[in-house]
């Protein structure tokens, strides 16, 4: 087909998903359509078209869950109908919600989705931008007027954009429990007054829970409601989510998953269930895969819910998915970040997503906008990333025609001078030491504070596997099957960092 765009004629190999009259809107191909919004679903030769096979995916989830020793898992697959007819959605579950209680996992069970919550918090922030309360460039101090940070200059210059893009430099894993009251977020942000910077404001990218908790506080200040109430009113209700919750007393009335930690053939149930209320905006939502996919579908349709309700403007939806900042390490999650969304390029196609890890539960969400496909996986063991890789490789290949990148798995058969890397690196709650041992390079990891208790972390020593890329190593933390990247780099101003687990760890003197 061809479309006339501001006087130009553009040939598009695609089908129209839907069209709506608007004034002006930006679409995925970066062209501007004046007067009408058309959502395109490109047609490529390798785009699968057969119906989703529930029996097949039930069998594969059963087999892969057992293979990886995961107590329970819930898988959801969404495929938009390119003709605008009924979309396909499939949800299956396998195993148990609790190894101790033996409750069967079902497609309707509720799981902790952890940090996927951040994209929901970012969405509410963008709703407030749509409503004109502030812009991305607004200094946070203009909203939270009593904001005090360890670095006074950062407190003055920090913007909403810095928080959304994980570029604030504020230590990201300050998980202070400030109680169960409605003032939990206010108390948390007040307690950041002594927290130091891991890197200069805007200088690099480092995953930051603290920043998203601060975004939750911004939501509270602007709406006059708690974050919990605001997320329900502005997202759960318009999306029609009946079992999504943010508080443990709400989730307990539904069949809910319990976290576990590896224990050989007998996974160990977590001793606690919920994260502190103060951490809610960074990881506090409980939901099923079907509800996660309802949220994903809204973003895939330009901010519109299944019933046609406008939840987020098309412009803000596009901005959330657009490139905002590059990541210094592009293997673990993605090559860049949007506003809340992780961005990756797999098999030549842009992929959006986010992961969640909290109290022995792991969740994964990936969207392939070009294929109209979203996949959600909820699990209840901390070692689930190995299961994620197997499941998503199969699902995305068969449903979206997308091959995930080859797994990062360096052999270590590379001679590397460790002198530039040896030393201590760390943040408030995590410390690493890189050693040049006779048996090969090592990295020690020591956890402390609330984060150590939350993830039941134990200090460990792991082998580092050098690669042919200068400054890039692999590590299998705690004996996991998957290999994670460890990247050493420096800022233009000379500061040196070890980037691991999506965090920038500054080198210590």
N, C-alpha and C positions, 0 to 999 in steps of 0.2 A: 504494500500500500504506500501511498505518499501523503504527506501532510504539509500544508502551507504554514510556515512559521515566520512571522514578521517579514513577509516578502520573499522568503527563500523556500525552495522545495526540497524536502529531505525524504529519501527513500529508506523505509524501515522494514526489515525482515521480522515482522512481529504480528501478534494479534491484539486487538483491543480487549482489555479486561473490563473496563468500564469508563464512562465519560461523564463529566459533570460540568455545568456552567460555572465559571469562576471569572475573576478579573484577570489575575496573572498568577502563574505558578511555575516552578522549576521542576522538570522531570528528570529521570535518571540519565538521559543522554545529554544533560546540561543545556538543552535548548529551552527557550521560553515560549510557551503557548499563550497567546493573548485571547481571553474570552472563553476558553474551554480547557478543562483539565482532562487529559486522556492518560489512562494507566496502561502501559504496554507490557506484554509478556512475550519476550523474544522467542522465536522458534528456531532451534538448532537441530542438526541431524541426530545428535546424541541425546536429545531430551526424551526420557522414557514417557510412555503414554498409557501403559496398562494400568488397570485398577490396583489399588493397594491390597495386598494379600495378608489379612489378619493372621491366618494360620501359619503362614511362613514366618512372619516376624515374631509371633509368639514362640515358635520353635527355636528361632535363632536367639531370642533373648534368654530363653530357658537354658540353652546350651552354653552361651557365652557367660551368663551369670555364674553357672556352676564352674566353668573353666577358671574364672578369676576369683572364686571364693567370696562373692558378694552375697550377703544374706537376702536382700530384696532389691528389685529394680522396677521402674515404671517408664515405659517408652511411649512417646507420642509423635506422630508424623502428620503434618499438614501439607496438603498440596492444593493450591488455588486452581479453580477451574478457569482456563483461559477464555472460555466463552461466556463467563459470568453466571453460569449455572451453579448448582450446589457444589461447594468445595468438598474435597475428601479429607477426612480426619480419622486417624486410626490411633487407638490407645490400647496397650496391652501391659500386663504386669506379671511379675514372676517372683517366686520365693516368699519370704516373710517380712513383715514390718519390724519384728523384734525377734532375735534369736532366742531370747529368754522366754517371751510370752508365746511365741509361735503363731502370732496373728498373720493370716494370709494377706499378702499384698494384692490389691485390686486396682483397676484403672481409676477408681474414684478416691483412692487413698490420698491423704495430704502429706506432703514431704516438705522439709525445709529446703528452700531453693537458694539460701545463702546469698552470695554477692550478685546473683542475677537481679536481686532487689535493687541494686544501684541503677539499673536502666529504668526501673519504675520510678525511683526518686528523681532521676534526671528528667523523665517525662513530665512529672508534675512541675518541676522547675520551669520547663519550657512552656507548659500551660500558663504559668504565671507571667512569663515573658510575653506570650500571646495576649494576655490580659492587660499588659502595659504597666505592670508593677515595677519592673526593672529591666535592664538589658544584660547581655552577657558581659559587657564591659563595666557594669556598675561595681564599684568597690564594695566588698562585703561589709565594711564598716559603716556604710551608709544605711544598711539594713539592720545589722546587729550592731547597734551604736556603741555598746559597751565592750566590743571585741578587744581582747588583749592577748597577744602571743609572745612567745619567748623572744622573737625578733620584732621590735617595735616598727621598723621600717616595712616589714612584710605585712604587719597588721594594717598599715595605712594603704598599701598598694595592692593587696590581694583582691582579685576580682572573682565574680561568679564563674567566669570561663576557666580560671585556674583550677577551681575546685572540680568542675565537671570533667576536665581533661587530665586530672592527676598530675598537674605540673606545679602545684603550690610549693612543693619541697617540705611541707610540714610532715613530721614523722607520722607515718600512716597507720601504725599498729598500736596506737594508744587505746586500749580497750577498757577504760575505766568504767566500773560499774557504779552508777550514780543513783541507784535505787529504782523502785518500781513506780514512782509517782509521775504525774503529768509534767513535772519540771525536770525530768531526767535529762533531756537534751540541753536545756538551759544550763544545768549544773555541769554537764560534760564540756560544753564550749567554754564555760568560765574556767574550768580546770586546765585548759590548754595554755594558760598564761605563762607557764614555765617550759613548755615544749619547744625544743630547738628544731632548727632546719636540718634536713638530710642533704639538701642541695639548695642553691640560691633560687629565688622565685623565678619560675619560668625557664630555668636553665636546662632541664632535662625532664624525662618522664619517669615517675615512680609511683606504683600503685598505692593509693592512699585512702584507707578506710576513714581516717579522721576527717578528711575533706568532705566525704559524703555524709557523715554525721552532721557536719556543719551545714551542708545543704538542707538536711532535714530540719535543722533549726531555722534556716531562712524560711522554709515553708511554714513553720509554726508562726513566726513573727508576722509574715505577710497575711496568712489566712486567719489568724487568731484561733486556730485549732491545733491539737496535737498532731504530730506527723501521722500517727496511727489513724486518727479520724480523717485527716485530709486525704490519705492514700485510698481509703475506702470510698469517700465521697467523689473523688476526682478520677479514680480508675476502677476500683472493684465494682461499683454500682453501674456506671455506664457500660462496662464490658460484660455485665451480667454474671459475675463470678460469685457463686453461692457458697463455696467452701474456702476461699482464700481468706487468710487471717494474718494478723501481725503479733498477736499476744497469745501466750501459752494457754490461758484460760479459755480462749476462743477456739483454739485448735483441738483441745482435748475432747470436745464433743464429737469430733469426727475420727474415723479410723486414721491414725497418724503413724508415720515412720519414726523409728528410734535409731539414733546413730550408733555406729560400731567402729572399733579399731581392730587392726589385724591381730590375730592370736593363733596363727597356724591354722589348723582345721576347725578351730572353734573361735570365731570372732567374738570379741569382748564388747558387750553393750556399753555405751557411754554412761558415765555416772551422773551426768547432767543432761538436760534436754534443750533448754532455751538459752540463747545468748542474752546478755544484759539488755534491758529496754533501751538504754542509751546507744546501743549499737544498731538499733532497728533500721534506720535509713540506709545503712551499709549492708545489711544482711538479714533482716528480720521477717521476710514474707514466707508464709507457709502456703503451698498450693499444689494442685495436681498438674500433670503435664498438659492436660486439656486446657486448664486455665492459663498456663504459661503460653500455650499456643494461641489462645484468644488474644493475649497481649501482643504476641508476635504478629498475628494476623492484622491487628489494628495498624501496626507500623508498616506492614507490607502493603496495605491499602491506603497509604498516605494520611493516616491519622483518623480513619473512620472505623467505628465498631461494626460488628456483624449486622446490627439492626439499622445501620445507616447513621447512627449518632456521631456527630463530629466530636472527637475526643481531643485532637491536637491538630493544629493547622498543618497544611501540606508543606508550607515553608519550614516550620520547625521540625517536622518529621524528617525532611530532607537534610536539614542542618545536623540533626543528631547522627545521621548515617554518613555524613560527609567527612573528609579528611580534616582533622583539627590539629593533630600533632603526631610526629613520628615516634616510634619506640626505639630505644637504643639496642634492644635485642628483639629479633623478629621471628624467633622460632617457637617459643613457648605458647604464646597466645595469638599474636597477630603482628602485622608490620606497622600498624598505626592505630590511632584512637580517634573516635568521633566525640560526640557529647553523650557519654554513657556507654555507647557501643564500642566493643572491640572490632577492629577491621582486619581482615586477612584476604589474601589473593590466592585462591586454590584453583588449580587447573585452568587458569585464565579468567576465573569468575570471582567477583567480589563477594565476600562472605561477611556477615555481621554476626555477632554473638556475645556471649558472656558465660563465665563459669561461676559456680558457687561452692564454697567449702566451709562447713561450719559444724562443730560438735559431732564429728564422725559421719556427716552426710555430705554428699557431693552431687551437684546438679550441673547440667550442661545444656546450652541452647545455641543452635546455629541456624541462620537464615541464609538462603541463597535467593536473593530477590529476583535475579534474572530467570530462575527456574520456577519461581513461585512456590518454593518448598521451605518448610521450617521443621526442625527436629528438636525434640526436648527429651532429656533423659534425667530421671531422678534416681538416686541410689542412696544406700544407707551404710556405707563404709568409707573410711578415709582413703583407702587404696584404690578407689573406683576409676581413676584416670586410665588404668590399663583396660578396663571394660569399655570405657568411652571410646577409646581409639578403635577397638575392634567393631563395636556397634556402628559408629558413625562412618567408618570406612565403607561398610557394606550398605548402609541405608543411603548415603549420599550418592554412591555409585549407581545403585539400582533405581532410586527414586528421582534423583536430580541430575544424573549423568555427570557427576563431579568426582574427580579423584582427589583425595586428600594428599597433601605432600608426603613424600617418603619420610619415614620416621627417622628422627635424629638419633643416631646410634653409632657414635665414633668408637673405633676399636682401641684407640690410645696408642697405636703403633707409630707414633710421631715423636721425634726427639725435639724437646722444647727446653730452652733456658728459662727456668722458673724464677730467676733473680728479680725480674721486674714485677712479679706478681706476689712474691712471698710477703706476708705481713698480716696485720689484723684489720678487719673491716667490720662495720656494724652500725646498728641503730639502737634505740632505747631498749627494745625487747629481744633483739637477736644479735649475736656476735659470731663472726666467722674468722677463722685463722687459716691461711693458706701456707702449707708446709712443703718443703722439698725433701721428702723422706727417701731413704735408700731404696725402699720398695716401690717408689713412684710418688708423684705429687698427691697430696691429700688436702681435704678441706674439713675443718671441724665446724660444728654448728652448736651454739649454746643458746637456749631459750630462757627467758625470764619473764616475770610479771604475769599479768592477766592472760596474755596470749598463750603462754606456756600451759596454763591450766585449761584454757578453752579447747586447745587442740590435743591435749594430753601428750605434749611434746617431750621427747627425751633427747638429751645431748647425744651427738653422734659424730663419728669420724667416717668420711666417705672418700673413696678413690676419685681422683680427677683424671679424666681421659682427654689428653690433648688432641687437637685437630690441626689440620694444615692451615686453618685461618688464624692469624695472629690474635691472641687474646681470647679465643673461644675454646672452651673446654666442655666436657660432658660430665654429669654426675648422676648416679642412681641412688637417690636419698633413701636411707633406711632399707636398702635392699630391694627397692621396687624394680619391676621389670622395665619400665619406661626410663629413658635417659633424658635428663633435663639440662638445658644450657646454662653455663656459667660464663659470663662475659665480663672482661676487664676493659675499661675505657677511661678516657680523660676528657674533661671539659676544655674548651678553648682557653679558659683561664688557668688551667693546670691541675684542678682538683681531680683526684683519681678515685675510681669507683669499681666495685664488684657488683655486677647486676645478676641477681639470682632470685627466683621465685617472683619475678616481675617487680622486684624492689631494688632501688639504688642504694647500695651500702657504701658509705664513704670510708676511705682508708684512714685509719687512725695513726697518729704520730707514733 
